[in-house]
Amino acid sequence: MTGPDSAPTVRINVCSAHPPRMTTWRSSSARGEPAGFSSDAYGLTDWEGYQAQTFVVPAGQNRIIGAKSFCVRQHAERFTMRATIREGSPTGQQIGPAKLSREVFSNEFPNVVISWGLDDVPVVPGQTYALRLDSADGAGFNVYATQQDTYAQGALYNGARRIAGRDMIAVVIAVGIDAEVSILRGDCNQDGSVDISDAVTALGHLFLGGAADCRDACDADDTGVLDISDGIYQLNHLFLGGPALRPPFPACGPDPTEDLLTCDRSACEA
């Protein structure tokens, strides 16, 4: 629901598992680190190829733009982290690009910061995602963890293993972008009216790769997803006396439903 001429309102929220205390392990080298390695005694139980923290996106937020955490490896070793946002779990579908951190130096007690572009990682409020950290060289590492379960809606993963009662010391930064583009529901071809040509445009976009400058308007049943049901819903209304298209219809207005469908050009704002 964004347009090139819109002035978006940005709201910032932080999904945090920031700790009151840090997990203490007195002999981390006895808990799965490679022979000869000795990471900080406050590290997580085992070295793994990846570490992750799940979180729920707060209401009103629809983009992830940054994250930070504390990663640990061998004393004085330098390494680089790769961060991704995953859908649902650490092994879920990747959302947006992977980002590399600066080179991390374990002695500095590194606060590893990752940033994404404003439109790189679109997310849906109320849904669960995971911040997943991998080392760029594929070797194991630890992350710092909280002593308590400080984020009840999320979970810490030491590789594939979920760690009960603790969370990663991490911060995920989310923003909400509200660009109130005015649309006419069903006007998929943006000619200012709703007729059979709009259903043809919607189906052509779905199955033939045709253009659709305002995908939000093509969502005739306002489910937040474009599929064949939108064309059927629109034809049913036009020719069989079916239910009216969802608002805004029959007049232009903002989409009352929050979703990730975009509108690059709207006849309502011509």
Buried (B, 14 or more C-beta within 10 A) or exposed (E): BBBEEBEBEEBEBEBBBEBEEBBEBEEBBEBBBEEEBEBBEBBBBBBBEBBBBBBBBBEBBBBBBBBBBBBBBBEEBEBBBBBBBBBEBBBBEBBBEBBEBEEBEBEEEBEBBBBBEEEBBBBBBEEBBBBBBBBBEEBBBBBBBBBEBBBEEBBBBBBEEBBEEBBBBBBBBBBBBBBBBBBBBBBBBBEEEBEEEBBBBBBBBBEEEBEBBBBBBBBBBBBBEBEEBBBBBBBBBBEEEEEEBBBBBEEBBBBEBBBBBBBBBBBBBE
